[in-house]
Structure formats: structure tokens, C-alpha cells
Amino acid sequence: MKKLKNEKGSITLFVLIAMLFFIIIAVSAYTLAMSKLQAQEDETKQIAENYGTNLDDESLAQLYQNLTSNLDENGCFTKTSTINGDNPSSENPTIPEGFKPVNTDTSNWGDGKNTPTQEDVSAGLVIEDGKGNQFVWVPVDGTSLKYEKHKYEQTEVDDTQSLVQDSSNGNWSTFNYRNYNDWSADTKNEESVEKYGGFYVARYEAGIPENADFFANESKTTYYTDKTNIQKNTTNYVPVSKQNAPVWNYITQENAKKVSNKMYLESNSVTSSLIDGTAWDTVAQWVSENNDVVNCSKWGNYLGTTFTIDGLYAKHNWQNDKWEIATNYNNGSYTKTDTEYLETATGIVEKNIANNIYDLAGNVWEWTSEEGKHNTENTENNTFAVIRGGGFDGSGATYPITYRNGNNNASTYADVTTGFRVVLYLK
């Protein structure tokens, strides 16, 4: 009888241990399931935030189903695709691997099931990479907008005439540029643009990255120039396309090309480069539908304009035919007068925007990859590069985004008034 009792006790203990074991497993499974549900809920909220809160539950659920299988930890696509998985076109932009769609006040990617609306595409659809760099889709359908350089009426080479005003073809003008056919735009991206129906342009002027020795984000931070111990004309860093970043100026066109190329050097989905002349002219033609591109005084940071900012800025002065450069940045609210030379951080003036692209007009001139010579025999050793957009040092009526200036040496010119912008082409 004693032995039987011991056996029954052993059986009871075994049952209790087994039950406890299964309870632990069940609790663990429940906790894991709840954790997954919470993660899904958080991810759904993030998607709703990205795409707008006007989606109903069914549309949001469908959008979640479409996207979550192809998103990384930053919400970026792990596979290049359109928003709805259909074939790419100018009206159904391709979102490259490593990027995510971002809605703005004026443009919305839609419900994920259909292509974005014509109005949203025209307003400038925005994508963002995992580090927060933003770019705007330029829709090139080949009809209403073509990927091409502006065709000037002035086609005869004239080395003595520095300024050419093309009054019969959109009033675009050039300075020390000669015949545009003689200059190289340094681009071979027609195939990509035709295949995908467009390209992406940086939403902001190239900004200084946080890891750079010359980065600034607060008042009294040193403003570095070509005369300071730390130089901006370097290829050691990669530019950013983010709001309220200090503009990367004092860099030559040669080095601007190099750092632009490095931005997505290891990407499987895009190539990055300094914006080329063809891309600039295409963007200018695109934004001309809703903006004056031959007199940009009303929507650019130029001498003679006024606006209020809240962010990083530097006040320069022009005295006795030379620059008096700011020694420090300032950060905060400030109202610019029409006589001030004010350099602002990227994208902090809301009126200085066209199709979701900031500071295309004014703030700083922007290098392009377009290069050439100033004489027909090419006997000079100097290569000159074109700058576009005008800057805080001149008038928006005289130096609009359609003005092409080919008067600066590509390898030696680095100035307070000149920065650059990056462009992306899909692979």
C-alpha cells in the first residue's frame, strides 16, 4: 500500500509540473501574440501617419497588407516598387528600395491601391530614406514635360557677347555660356527617365551633415569659410537633403560632384549625382506651370525680398566691393529686410517653395555638372561650370532659376554664395 501511495504522489507531482509547463508556454505564446499585435498596431499607426489620417479602416488595412511585407525597421521599402505594385510611369512613381513615401500638405500618395492623383503628382510627391533625406518626384511624360535642355534661339557661337537674352523663347538668359550645344551636361540618364517616367530631385539644397567638422545647429556656432582653419571644400563627408540644415557652400564644382556621387554609392536602386543641366531645365519647365521662372522675386531668397524665418541663418554684408562674412550662425526667429544679405538654412522659408522643392530660387547659387570652355578653339586650360538659381546676393528678377551662368572655374571657385543640389536616377 505504501508503494502505491508513493506512485500516486509521483503521478500527481508530474501532472502539476506538466500543467505548469503548459501554462508557461501558453502565457509566453499569448505575450508574444500581444506583442506582435501591438507592433502591428504601431506600424499601422505609422503608415496612417505617413499616408494621411483620412483613410478608412478597410483602406488602411489593405494598405498595411500591401506594404508591411516589404518594409524595413524604418518603414522604408525593401524592394523597389510603385505604391500599388503596378507598372511605373510618370503618374505612378517608382519608390526605390531604401525609401518610403511621405505625404505633405500639398501632395498625397493615396490609398496604396491606386495611382496617386494627377493633382498630387503635379504638386510634387516626396520620398524619404531611412536617414531622413527627402526627394521630390519630377514626372516626365514625354509630352507635357520632356527631359531636355532648354533650346535657345541664340545658336550662333559668339565669344564676345557675354549676356544673351532669349526673349523669343521663354525669356531665358545666359551669361558667359555661348552655344549650349558646346557644353557637356555630364548626364547619360535618358534611358532611366524614359523607363520610369521621371527622376527625383533633392527637396532641399545640399546641407552639411552632422558628423562634419563644420556642422552648425545653434547660435554662436562658428561660420567656417575658405579662410578658417576648417575647410568646407572637402570630399570627406556626404551631403544631406533635410530641412533646417546649414547650407554646404564654399565647395568647388569638382568636389560637389564627388560628394553628390557618394550619397547613394552603395544603393541597389538609385544613383546620386550633382544635378545636371538637363535635369535643372526640366525642373524649371515643370515648376513654370504655377510659378514665374523668369522673375523669381516673389518666391526666392534674394536681395530685395523680405520674409520671416525661424531657424538657422547667417547675416553677411557687402562692403567696398568685397564680402564681410558672418563669424557665427544665429538660430531663432528673424525678419529679413530687403537690403540684407541673409543666408538661411535649408527649407525654412515656406514661401520659397515650388512643387514641394525648397530654395530652387535664391538662397545660394547651385552648381550643376554642366561644363565647358569660353573660347571656340578650347585653347585655355580652364574648365568652367554652370551655376543656376541665383542667390541671396542678387535680384530675383535678374537671376531667376532660368538664368544660366557659366562664368566660374570648376576646380577653383568656392564662394559663400554658391552651394549645390543632388539628383537621383532610378537604376
C-alpha positions as CSV (number, residue, x, y, z in Angstrom):
1,M,0.0,0.0,0.0
2,K,2.9,2.4,0.8
3,K,4.4,1.8,-2.6
4,L,1.1,2.5,-4.3
5,K,0.8,5.7,-2.4
6,N,4.2,6.9,-3.4
7,E,3.4,6.2,-7.0
8,K,0.2,8.2,-6.8
9,G,2.1,11.1,-5.3
10,S,4.7,10.9,-8.1
11,I,1.9,10.9,-10.7
12,T,0.3,14.0,-9.1
13,L,3.6,15.9,-9.0
14,F,4.2,15.0,-12.6
15,V,0.8,16.3,-13.6
16,L,1.3,19.5,-11.7
17,I,4.7,20.1,-13.4
18,A,3.2,19.3,-16.8
19,M,0.3,21.7,-16.2
20,L,2.7,24.4,-15.1
21,F,4.9,23.9,-18.1
22,F,1.9,24.2,-20.5
23,I,0.7,27.3,-18.6
24,I,4.1,28.9,-19.1
25,I,4.1,28.1,-22.8
26,A,0.5,29.4,-23.1
27,V,1.4,32.7,-21.3
28,S,4.5,33.1,-23.4
29,A,2.6,32.5,-26.6
30,Y,-0.1,35.0,-25.5
31,T,2.5,37.6,-24.6
32,L,4.3,37.1,-28.0
33,A,1.0,37.3,-29.8
34,M,0.1,40.5,-28.0
35,S,3.5,41.9,-28.7
36,K,3.0,41.2,-32.4
37,L,-0.4,42.8,-32.3
38,Q,1.0,45.8,-30.6
39,A,3.8,46.1,-33.1
40,Q,1.3,45.7,-35.9
41,E,-0.9,48.4,-34.4
42,D,2.1,50.7,-34.0
43,E,3.2,50.1,-37.6
44,T,-0.4,50.7,-38.8
45,K,-0.4,54.0,-37.0
46,Q,2.9,54.9,-38.6
47,I,1.5,54.0,-42.0
48,A,-1.6,56.1,-41.3
49,E,0.6,59.0,-40.3
50,N,2.7,58.7,-43.5
51,Y,-0.3,58.4,-45.8
52,G,-2.7,60.7,-44.0
53,T,-5.4,60.0,-41.4
54,N,-8.3,60.3,-43.9
55,L,-8.2,56.6,-44.8
56,D,-11.0,54.4,-43.5
57,D,-10.2,51.2,-41.6
58,E,-10.7,48.9,-44.7
59,S,-8.3,51.1,-46.8
60,L,-5.8,51.3,-44.0
61,A,-5.9,47.5,-43.5
62,Q,-5.4,47.0,-47.2
63,L,-2.6,49.5,-47.3
64,Y,-1.0,47.7,-44.3
65,Q,-1.3,44.3,-46.1
66,N,0.3,45.8,-49.3
67,L,3.2,47.3,-47.6
68,T,4.3,45.6,-44.4
69,S,5.8,42.6,-46.1
70,N,8.2,44.9,-47.9
71,L,9.2,47.4,-45.2
72,D,12.3,47.6,-43.1
73,E,12.6,48.9,-39.5
74,N,12.5,52.5,-40.7
75,G,9.3,51.9,-42.7
76,C,11.3,52.0,-46.0
77,F,10.7,49.7,-48.9
78,T,13.0,46.7,-49.1
79,K,12.1,46.2,-52.7
80,T,11.8,48.8,-55.4
81,S,8.1,49.2,-56.4
82,T,5.3,51.6,-57.2
83,I,2.9,52.5,-54.4
84,N,0.3,50.0,-55.7
85,G,2.6,47.4,-57.4
86,D,1.6,48.3,-60.9
87,N,4.0,49.3,-63.7
88,P,5.9,52.5,-63.3
89,S,5.0,55.7,-65.2
90,S,5.2,59.5,-64.7
91,E,1.9,59.3,-62.9
92,N,2.7,56.2,-60.9
93,P,6.2,56.9,-59.5
94,T,8.6,54.2,-58.5
95,I,9.6,54.2,-54.9
96,P,13.2,52.9,-54.7
97,E,14.5,50.4,-52.3
98,G,15.5,52.1,-49.0
99,F,12.9,54.9,-49.3
100,K,9.4,55.4,-48.2
101,P,6.6,57.7,-49.5
102,V,5.8,60.8,-47.4
103,N,2.7,62.9,-47.5
104,T,2.9,66.7,-47.3
105,D,0.3,69.4,-47.0
106,T,0.0,69.6,-50.8
107,S,0.7,66.1,-52.1
108,N,-0.6,62.7,-51.0
109,W,0.4,59.2,-52.2
110,G,-3.2,58.0,-51.8
111,D,-4.5,54.7,-50.5
112,G,-1.9,52.3,-51.8
113,K,-4.3,50.6,-54.1
114,N,-4.5,53.2,-56.9
115,T,-2.0,55.5,-58.6
116,P,-1.7,58.9,-56.9
117,T,-4.0,61.6,-58.4
118,Q,-2.8,63.9,-61.1
119,E,-3.1,66.8,-58.7
120,D,-0.8,65.1,-56.2
121,V,1.8,64.2,-58.8
122,S,1.8,67.8,-60.1
123,A,2.2,69.2,-56.6
124,G,5.4,67.1,-56.0
125,L,5.3,63.7,-54.4
126,V,8.0,63.2,-51.7
127,I,10.1,60.2,-50.7
128,E,12.4,59.9,-47.7
129,D,15.3,57.5,-46.9
130,G,16.0,55.9,-43.6
131,K,18.1,58.8,-42.5
132,G,15.5,61.5,-43.3
133,N,16.8,62.7,-46.6
134,Q,13.9,63.8,-48.9
135,F,13.5,64.0,-52.6
136,V,10.7,65.1,-55.0
137,W,9.4,63.2,-58.0
138,V,9.7,65.1,-61.3
139,P,7.1,63.4,-63.7
140,V,8.4,63.3,-67.3
141,D,5.6,62.0,-69.5
142,G,7.5,63.0,-72.8
143,T,4.6,65.2,-73.9
144,S,3.6,67.9,-71.4
145,L,7.1,67.7,-69.9
146,K,10.2,66.4,-71.7
147,Y,13.6,65.6,-70.2
148,E,15.6,68.1,-72.2
149,K,17.7,71.2,-72.1
150,H,16.1,74.5,-73.0
151,K,16.5,75.3,-76.6
152,Y,17.8,78.9,-77.0
153,E,17.0,80.9,-80.1
154,Q,20.6,82.1,-80.0
155,T,22.5,79.3,-81.6
156,E,25.5,81.1,-83.2
157,V,28.7,80.9,-81.3
158,D,29.6,84.4,-80.0
159,D,32.6,84.6,-77.7
160,T,32.3,88.3,-77.3
161,Q,28.7,88.6,-76.2
162,S,28.6,87.5,-72.6
163,L,24.9,88.0,-71.9
164,V,22.3,86.6,-74.2
165,Q,18.6,87.3,-73.5
166,D,16.5,84.8,-75.4
167,S,13.4,87.0,-75.5
168,S,11.5,84.9,-78.1
169,N,11.8,81.6,-76.3
170,G,10.6,82.0,-72.7
171,N,12.9,84.9,-72.0
172,W,15.6,82.5,-70.6
173,S,19.0,84.1,-70.4
174,T,22.7,83.1,-70.3
175,F,25.9,84.6,-69.2
176,N,29.4,83.5,-70.5
177,Y,27.8,80.4,-71.8
178,R,28.0,80.5,-75.6
179,N,26.1,78.0,-77.6
180,Y,24.6,75.4,-75.1
181,N,25.4,72.5,-77.6
182,D,29.1,73.1,-76.9
183,W,28.8,72.4,-73.2
184,S,28.5,69.0,-71.7
185,A,25.7,68.3,-69.2
186,D,27.6,65.2,-68.0
187,T,24.5,63.1,-68.0
188,K,23.5,59.7,-69.5
189,N,20.2,59.2,-67.8
190,E,17.8,59.5,-70.6
191,E,17.2,55.7,-70.5
192,S,16.3,55.7,-66.8
193,V,13.9,58.7,-67.2
194,E,12.2,57.1,-70.2
195,K,11.9,53.7,-68.4
196,Y,10.5,55.1,-65.1
197,G,8.8,58.2,-66.4
198,G,10.8,60.7,-64.4
199,F,13.5,61.2,-61.8
200,Y,13.9,62.6,-58.2
201,V,15.4,65.9,-57.3
202,A,16.6,66.8,-53.8
203,R,13.8,68.6,-51.9
204,Y,16.5,70.8,-50.3
205,E,19.8,72.4,-51.2
206,A,22.7,70.2,-50.1
207,G,23.1,70.5,-46.4
208,I,26.1,69.9,-44.1
209,P,25.9,66.5,-42.3
210,E,26.0,66.4,-38.5
211,N,29.3,64.5,-38.5
212,A,31.2,67.2,-40.4
213,D,33.7,69.4,-38.5
214,F,31.9,72.5,-39.9
215,F,28.3,71.5,-39.0
216,A,26.2,74.0,-37.1
217,N,22.8,73.9,-35.5
218,E,22.7,76.6,-32.9
219,S,23.5,80.3,-32.3
220,K,27.1,81.4,-31.9
221,T,28.4,78.3,-33.8
222,T,31.4,79.3,-35.9
223,Y,30.7,80.1,-39.5
224,Y,33.5,78.4,-41.5
225,T,34.9,79.9,-44.7
226,D,37.8,79.4,-47.1
227,K,39.9,81.5,-44.7
228,T,39.2,79.5,-41.5
229,N,41.2,76.5,-40.1
230,I,38.5,74.1,-41.0
231,Q,37.6,73.9,-44.7
232,K,34.2,73.1,-46.3
233,N,35.8,72.3,-49.7
234,T,36.4,68.7,-48.9
235,T,35.1,65.3,-50.0
236,N,35.3,63.6,-46.6
237,Y,31.6,63.9,-46.0
238,V,28.2,63.1,-47.6
239,P,25.6,65.8,-48.1
240,V,22.1,65.7,-46.6
241,S,18.8,66.8,-48.1
242,K,17.0,67.8,-44.9
243,Q,15.1,70.8,-43.6
244,N,16.9,73.3,-41.4
245,A,20.4,72.1,-42.2
246,P,23.2,74.6,-42.8
247,V,23.9,75.1,-46.5
248,W,27.0,73.4,-47.8
249,N,28.8,76.3,-49.6
250,Y,32.5,77.1,-50.1
251,I,32.9,74.0,-52.2
252,T,34.1,73.7,-55.8
253,Q,32.1,72.1,-58.6
254,E,34.6,69.3,-58.8
255,N,34.2,68.4,-55.2
256,A,30.4,69.0,-55.2
257,K,30.2,66.3,-58.0
258,K,32.3,63.9,-55.9
259,V,30.3,64.2,-52.7
260,S,27.0,64.0,-54.6
261,N,28.0,60.7,-56.2
262,K,28.9,59.3,-52.7
263,M,25.4,59.9,-51.3
264,Y,24.0,56.6,-52.6
265,L,27.1,55.0,-53.8
266,E,26.1,51.6,-52.4
267,S,22.5,51.8,-53.3
268,N,20.9,49.0,-55.5
269,S,18.1,51.2,-56.6
270,V,19.4,54.7,-57.4
271,T,22.4,56.6,-58.5
272,S,23.0,60.1,-57.0
273,S,24.8,62.9,-58.7
274,L,25.2,66.6,-58.8
275,I,22.2,68.0,-60.7
276,D,22.9,68.2,-64.4
277,G,21.8,70.9,-66.8
278,T,19.2,68.8,-68.4
279,A,17.6,67.9,-65.1
280,W,17.6,71.6,-64.0
281,D,16.0,72.8,-67.2
282,T,13.4,70.0,-66.9
283,V,12.6,71.0,-63.3
284,A,12.4,74.7,-64.3
285,Q,10.0,73.9,-67.1
286,W,7.9,71.8,-64.7
287,V,7.5,74.4,-61.9
288,S,6.8,77.1,-64.5
289,E,3.2,75.9,-64.7
290,N,2.5,77.6,-61.3
291,N,5.5,79.8,-60.7
292,D,7.2,82.7,-62.5
293,V,10.6,81.3,-63.6
294,V,11.9,84.4,-65.3
295,N,11.3,86.7,-62.3
296,C,11.6,84.8,-59.0
297,S,11.4,87.8,-56.7
298,K,8.2,86.6,-55.2
299,W,9.3,83.1,-54.2
300,G,13.0,83.2,-53.6
301,N,15.6,84.4,-51.1
302,Y,17.1,87.3,-52.9
303,L,18.4,90.7,-52.2
304,G,15.3,92.9,-52.2
305,T,13.0,90.3,-50.7
306,T,11.6,90.2,-47.1
307,F,10.3,87.3,-45.1
308,T,10.3,85.9,-41.5
309,I,12.2,82.8,-40.6
310,D,12.5,80.5,-37.5
311,G,15.7,78.5,-37.8
312,L,19.4,78.7,-38.6
313,Y,20.7,81.7,-40.5
314,A,23.9,83.8,-41.2
315,K,24.0,87.5,-41.9
316,H,26.6,88.6,-44.4
317,N,27.5,92.1,-45.7
318,W,28.9,93.5,-48.9
319,Q,31.2,96.5,-48.3
320,N,33.8,98.1,-50.6
321,D,33.4,95.5,-53.3
322,K,34.1,92.6,-51.0
323,W,32.2,90.2,-48.6
324,E,32.2,90.7,-44.9
325,I,31.3,87.1,-43.9
326,A,29.4,86.3,-40.7
327,T,31.7,85.0,-38.0
328,N,28.8,83.0,-36.4
329,Y,25.4,81.5,-37.1
330,N,22.3,82.6,-35.4
331,N,19.3,80.4,-34.7
332,G,15.8,81.6,-33.9
333,S,13.1,83.9,-35.2
334,Y,14.2,86.7,-37.5
335,T,12.6,89.0,-40.1
336,K,14.8,89.8,-43.1
337,T,14.8,93.3,-44.6
338,D,15.1,93.9,-48.3
339,T,18.6,95.3,-48.0
340,E,20.1,92.4,-46.1
341,Y,22.3,89.5,-47.4
342,L,20.8,86.7,-45.5
343,E,21.8,83.0,-45.9
344,T,19.2,80.7,-44.4
345,A,19.3,77.0,-43.5
346,T,17.6,74.7,-46.0
347,G,13.9,74.8,-46.4
348,I,12.9,77.2,-43.5
349,V,11.1,79.8,-45.6
350,E,7.7,78.4,-46.6
351,K,7.1,80.9,-49.4
352,N,10.4,79.9,-51.1
353,I,8.9,76.6,-52.4
354,A,7.8,75.3,-55.8
355,N,6.2,71.9,-56.3
356,N,7.5,70.9,-52.8
357,I,11.1,71.8,-53.8
358,Y,12.6,74.4,-51.4
359,D,15.1,77.2,-52.3
360,L,15.3,76.4,-56.0
361,A,15.1,80.2,-56.4
362,G,17.7,82.1,-54.4
363,N,19.4,81.5,-51.1
364,V,22.6,80.2,-52.7
365,W,23.6,79.6,-56.3
366,E,23.7,75.9,-57.2
367,W,26.5,74.1,-59.1
368,T,25.4,71.9,-62.0
369,S,27.5,69.2,-63.7
370,E,27.3,71.3,-66.9
371,E,30.9,72.2,-68.1
372,G,32.6,73.9,-71.0
373,K,35.1,76.4,-72.3
374,H,34.9,80.1,-73.1
375,N,36.5,80.0,-76.5
376,T,35.9,78.1,-79.6
377,E,39.4,76.8,-80.0
378,N,39.4,75.4,-76.5
379,T,43.0,76.7,-76.1
380,E,42.5,77.7,-72.5
381,N,43.2,75.1,-69.8
382,N,40.3,76.3,-67.5
383,T,37.1,74.4,-67.4
384,F,34.0,76.4,-66.4
385,A,30.9,75.1,-64.8
386,V,27.3,76.4,-64.8
387,I,25.6,77.7,-61.7
388,R,21.8,78.2,-61.5
389,G,19.1,79.6,-59.3
390,G,20.6,82.9,-58.1
391,G,21.4,83.6,-54.5
392,F,21.0,86.0,-51.6
393,D,23.5,88.3,-53.2
394,G,21.4,89.4,-56.2
395,S,17.9,90.1,-57.6
396,G,15.3,87.5,-58.4
397,A,14.4,89.5,-61.5
398,T,17.9,89.4,-62.8
399,Y,18.9,86.0,-61.6
400,P,15.9,83.7,-61.8
401,I,16.1,79.9,-62.0
402,T,16.1,80.1,-65.8
403,Y,19.3,82.2,-65.8
404,R,22.4,80.2,-66.7
405,N,25.8,81.5,-65.5
406,G,28.9,79.8,-66.9
407,N,31.5,82.2,-65.6
408,N,33.0,80.2,-62.7
409,N,36.1,77.9,-62.7
410,A,35.0,74.3,-61.9
411,S,38.2,73.4,-59.9
412,T,39.0,76.6,-58.1
413,Y,35.8,78.7,-57.5
414,A,34.4,78.2,-54.0
415,D,32.3,81.0,-52.5
416,V,29.9,81.9,-49.8
417,T,27.1,82.4,-52.3
418,T,27.4,79.0,-54.0
419,G,26.2,75.6,-52.9
420,F,24.7,72.6,-54.8
421,R,21.8,70.1,-55.1
422,V,21.6,66.4,-55.6
423,V,19.5,64.5,-58.2
424,L,18.6,60.8,-58.1
425,Y,18.1,58.5,-61.1
426,L,16.5,55.1,-60.8
427,K,18.6,52.0,-61.8
